[in-house]
Amino acid sequence: PSGFGSNSTAEQVTQHCSFLPSNLTALITGATSGIGAETARVLAKKGVRVVVGARDMKKAMKVREKIQEESPNAEVILLEIDLSSLASVKRFCSEFLALDLPLNILM
């Protein structure tokens, strides 16, 4: 009924979404590949500030570079997190809170 399926991209799904205000902050874990990276790319393209929580910071930097090649004004913040480590999660939370940003979207 929606017209979207497993081959639809995030860009196609959000093509007619003009309701995303540009002052939103999205926190995305798993954004170093696959659907997470595509979601980060499209939200950044729509003007949403994207915070990428990543275990592999080299992959995260490559994703940020790719996003900023397409959208030079995109704000992409990288923070390290290993979701299997409670100490890492606590450190990540402290670092995110220190940014003093709203959390509007959590993925």
C-alpha positions in Angstrom: 0.0 0.0 0.0 2.8 2.5 0.7 4.6 1.8 -2.6 7.8 1.1 -0.8 9.6 -2.2 -0.4 12.8 -3.9 0.4 14.5 -2.2 -2.6 13.4 1.3 -1.5 16.1 3.7 -0.3 15.9 6.1 2.6 16.1 8.9 0.1 13.1 7.6 -1.8 11.1 7.2 1.4 11.8 10.7 2.6 11.6 12.4 -0.8 8.3 14.1 0.1 9.0 14.7 3.8 9.3 18.4 4.2 8.3 18.1 7.9 11.9 17.6 9.2 13.0 20.8 10.8 16.7 21.5 10.4 17.3 22.0 14.2 16.8 18.3 15.0 19.6 16.0 16.4 19.6 12.3 15.5 21.7 9.8 17.4 22.4 6.7 15.3 24.3 3.6 16.4 25.2 1.2 13.6 25.7 4.0 11.1 29.1 2.8 9.8 27.5 0.6 7.2 24.2 -0.6 5.7 20.9 0.9 6.6 22.4 2.9 9.4 24.8 4.7 7.1 22.1 5.3 4.6 19.8 6.7 7.3 22.6 9.0 8.5 23.3 10.2 5.0 19.7 11.0 4.2 19.0 12.7 7.5 22.1 14.8 7.2 21.1 15.7 3.6 17.7 16.9 5.1 19.6 19.2 7.5 19.4 17.1 10.6 22.5 17.1 12.9 23.7 13.5 13.0 25.6 12.0 16.0 27.1 8.7 15.0 27.9 6.3 17.8 30.5 3.9 16.5 32.8 1.2 17.7 35.1 1.5 14.7 36.0 5.1 14.4 37.9 4.6 11.1 34.7 3.4 9.5 32.8 6.3 11.1 35.2 8.8 9.7 34.7 7.3 6.2 31.0 7.6 6.6 31.3 11.2 7.7 33.6 12.0 4.7 31.1 10.5 2.3 28.2 12.4 3.8 30.1 15.7 3.7 31.1 15.2 0.1 27.5 15.0 -0.8 26.3 17.6 1.8 29.2 19.9 2.6 27.2 21.8 5.3 26.1 18.6 7.1 26.9 18.4 10.8 28.1 14.9 11.6 29.5 14.3 15.1 31.4 11.1 15.8 31.5 9.5 19.3 33.0 6.2 20.2 30.9 3.5 21.8 31.1 -0.2 22.3 27.6 -1.3 23.2 28.9 -4.5 24.8 30.8 -2.5 27.4 28.9 -0.7 30.1 31.9 1.5 30.8 32.0 2.6 27.1 28.2 3.3 27.2 28.6 5.4 30.3 31.5 7.4 28.7 29.5 7.8 25.5 26.6 9.2 27.5 28.8 11.7 29.4 30.3 12.8 26.1 27.0 13.2 24.4 25.5 15.1 27.4 28.6 17.4 27.4 27.6 18.5 23.8 24.5 20.0 25.3 22.4 19.0 22.3 18.8 18.0 22.2 18.1 14.3 21.4 15.2 14.3 18.9 15.7 11.1 17.1 17.3 7.9 18.4 18.1 5.0 16.0 
